[in-house]
Amino acid sequence: MDTRINKIAALANLSAYDEDGSSSYIDGAPHIKHRSLRILYGQLVIQVFDRARKYNKIPVVLDLGAGEGSVTLPFLELGAKVVAVDSSASQLKTLQSKCERFGDMLEIRCEDVHEILKNKQVKYDIVVANSFLHHVPDYLTMIKEATTILNPHGQFFSFQDPLRYDSLGKFTMLFSTLVYFWWRGFRGDLIGGVKRRIRRARGIYLEGSVHDNAEYHVTRNGVDQVAICRLLDESGFDCEILPYFSAHSYIFQPIGAALNLKNTFGVIAQDRANRQE
Ligand SMILES: C[S@@+](CC[C@H](N)C(=O)[O-])C[C@H]1O[C@@H](n2cnc3c(N)ncnc32)[C@H](O)[C@@H]1O
């Protein structure tokens, strides 16, 4: 096993646990909460970084929706330069305090990701969207934009988005929903949660509702992995969809994984025209 993985997995955890207020984030972030997912994530980060380093000694990473730094910190640790973008100043403040020691290797931008994607003059070796696509209503256009600011050998990398719900088997969907309610039951507002679910099942989404819009595609039909792969393929990228199981509950995470269920996915895509592998 690559000796860097444990360190990278631990950093993803640290990036969410360190500060006040982070414990509530981690509770709702399975990719940081569960060691098995942190290990998987660490392996992918290293894979993407090592591939990028073949083309550029110091790969430049654009971290979209950087949050508290669970992408930024591991990539900095591996030796990349990172531009971290998030619209939340408080999230970025936490990220900055965790990554201070990396000095010039880190640039922090507090703005909407759509703004930074407009600038076609600056190119990156890796664009990452970690636990982020499900927040963006038109994520396909955003990914398309991301491909236009990648260097010729560039990679698009994402992790922790819900697979499109109507592509899951019935049992996986039922198991995932029950596990979610099990976890939700210990968080208060169970009745509010059930009411929201019933409303959405009837196709009613409220425009002004934070619950309906913050995690836009979690509350709708998940994220369309097939459409993403098609888009990346048509844009000249080799695309790999990496499905896995993810749940909020400590008890049901290993059970779902042992049952080999898949409800969540990552993407690694690399510019095909310039591939040298
Ligand atoms: C679930 S968090 C993911 C954080 C981090 N990437 C991770 O994996 O832990 C999503 C982040 O996206 C940010 N965000 C949502 N929409 C955004 C937008 N349009 N532009 C910039 N940041 C956005 C939120 O502020 C939040 O920090």
The ligand as an SDF file (V2000), in Angstrom:
LIG
                    3D

 27 29  0  0  0  0  0  0  0  0999 V2000
  -20.4620   19.9160    0.6840 C   0  0  0  0  0  0  0  0  0  0  0  0
  -19.3570   21.2510    0.6990 S   0  0  0  0  0  0  0  0  0  0  0  0
  -17.9250   20.4590    0.0130 C   0  0  0  0  0  0  0  0  0  0  0  0
  -16.6660   20.9820    0.6100 C   0  0  0  0  0  0  0  0  0  0  0  0
  -15.4210   20.2020    0.2340 C   0  0  0  0  0  0  0  0  0  0  0  0
  -15.1830   20.2340   -1.1910 N   0  0  0  0  0  0  0  0  0  0  0  0
  -15.5000   18.7950    0.7540 C   0  0  0  0  0  0  0  0  0  0  0  0
  -15.4720   17.8650   -0.0350 O   0  0  0  0  0  0  0  0  0  0  0  0
  -15.5620   18.6140    1.9720 O   0  0  0  0  0  0  0  0  0  0  0  0
  -19.8870   22.2890   -0.6350 C   0  0  0  0  0  0  0  0  0  0  0  0
  -19.2220   23.6440   -0.6710 C   0  0  0  0  0  0  0  0  0  0  0  0
  -19.6050   24.2870   -1.8740 O   0  0  0  0  0  0  0  0  0  0  0  0
  -19.7360   25.6780   -1.6130 C   0  0  0  0  0  0  0  0  0  0  0  0
  -20.5630   26.2060   -2.7040 N   0  0  0  0  0  0  0  0  0  0  0  0
  -21.8350   25.8730   -3.0340 C   0  0  0  0  0  0  0  0  0  0  0  0
  -22.2140   26.5110   -4.1630 N   0  0  0  0  0  0  0  0  0  0  0  0
  -21.1510   27.2670   -4.5600 C   0  0  0  0  0  0  0  0  0  0  0  0
  -20.9050   28.1350   -5.6710 C   0  0  0  0  0  0  0  0  0  0  0  0
  -21.8270   28.3320   -6.6280 N   0  0  0  0  0  0  0  0  0  0  0  0
  -19.7040   28.7440   -5.7640 N   0  0  0  0  0  0  0  0  0  0  0  0
  -18.7550   28.5500   -4.8240 C   0  0  0  0  0  0  0  0  0  0  0  0
  -18.9150   27.7210   -3.7660 N   0  0  0  0  0  0  0  0  0  0  0  0
  -20.1000   27.0870   -3.6260 C   0  0  0  0  0  0  0  0  0  0  0  0
  -20.3490   25.7340   -0.2200 C   0  0  0  0  0  0  0  0  0  0  0  0
  -20.0800   26.9860    0.4070 O   0  0  0  0  0  0  0  0  0  0  0  0
  -19.6260   24.5770    0.4720 C   0  0  0  0  0  0  0  0  0  0  0  0
  -18.4690   25.0040    1.1360 O   0  0  0  0  0  0  0  0  0  0  0  0
  1  2  1  0
  2  3  1  0
  2 10  1  0
  3  4  1  0
  4  5  1  0
  5  6  1  0
  5  7  1  0
  7  8  2  0
  7  9  1  0
 10 11  1  0
 11 12  1  0
 11 26  1  0
 12 13  1  0
 13 14  1  0
 13 24  1  0
 14 15  1  0
 14 23  1  0
 15 16  2  0
 16 17  1  0
 17 18  1  0
 17 23  2  0
 18 19  1  0
 18 20  2  0
 20 21  1  0
 21 22  2  0
 22 23  1  0
 24 25  1  0
 24 26  1  0
 26 27  1  0
M  CHG  2   2   1   9  -1
M  END
$$$$
